[in-house]
Amino acid sequence: MPSDAAQRSGGDILRIFLSGRMLTALLMGFSSGLPLLLATGSVLQAWLKEAGVDLGTIGLFALVGLPYTLKFLWAPLLDRFAPIAGMGRRRGWLLLIQLTLMAAIAGLGFADPNQSLPLVTLAAFLVAFFSASQDIVIDAYRRESLTDDEQGLGASLYVNGYRIGLLLSSGGGLILADFIPFSAVYWVMAAAMLPGLITTLFCVEPPVPAGTPRTLREAVVQPFVEYFSRHDAALILLFVLLYKVGEMMASQMSTPFYLDLGFSKTEIGTVVKLFGFWATVIGGLLGGILMLRLGQYRALWLFGLLQAIGLIGFVILARLGHSLPGLALAITSENLFSGMATTAYVAFMATLTNKKFTATQYALLSSLMGIPRVVVNTPTGYLAQWLGWEGFFLFCMAATVPGLWLLTRFRGWMEAEHPATEPPPALADTGKR
């Protein structure tokens, strides 16, 4: 039987693309991406460096980002309670968290690293905590407000909005810091959260499915019991860990690779800005549109294969040496196909969640997403030394094979009557049946 996705006409796709739900996904993505580097990345690092903080201490500030990997621990609270009467479970939490996040960002601007480093640490941790909490609710909102076959396009707009937020806070924040004090940069960024707050006030609360947790114990225990009662539950988690591992390994060593070939930092930065960012945006958007036609299984397969093939650009560049066209090819191919694969990947994780406790299950899956970035990326430098650059990137291409092989195990239930988007038929009630 042909899938709903395959039956979408061009007009249907355009109507979905222009719908308010997709604009909401874009703006919420922007709100998710904006705070990240203010607390854990380039903006805070530059401020600390300018204040004369030593490099060892600056490195330790990476621990401030722990809430992003541990967010599943308090996600059950966001599934169980609705904090503001009349706003619903998702919008109520989102409004409360966004207000406190804006206050935390502004507060970080008042914490001077020249005067009290512990206060800066506390303020940065609060920004990271409320930012991670916002991510929990936004991921749950996107899952619950979009239909299954809209998840791909919704994910692409969310991811692109996220990248725009990152670009504004990192690039924009650093540029602003040349003209105004860092404290004022944080106040400007706190104000830049207003579009997300306005989106929360005017968006529509998704319906609450029957069977949502009635006690805190149910909110903590049931999401995990329900998930691990599924057919292929462990294999799906392994797939989440492996699908993008090759691309993550290649990205981890890309800048040292470019520098080793003799490219200047200006050359790298210019090509990344002109080709990399836009290739990622176009790839994400193209991936979301194609998913409406292809369905999820075929999209994951095709985009995963293209993601592996895109790494050939690094192999070619390793042979060419210092070549600006080669650098543009490597950066464009990797970012374009990685953007497409990321869209399918994020949409797949969303459709795995049970709408009764979306926040908890999605927080668990997205926390697992970050494990390869820490664990698998650790030995990449030694691998590059041992294999050489060409051999290393060929190894990264080969590392994509286990994830694609695991995907074949899910084909039966992913290509069922509602393919690409429906969890395994062996699941307990998902709230859709």
Beta strands, then each sheet from edge to edge (+ up, - down):
end
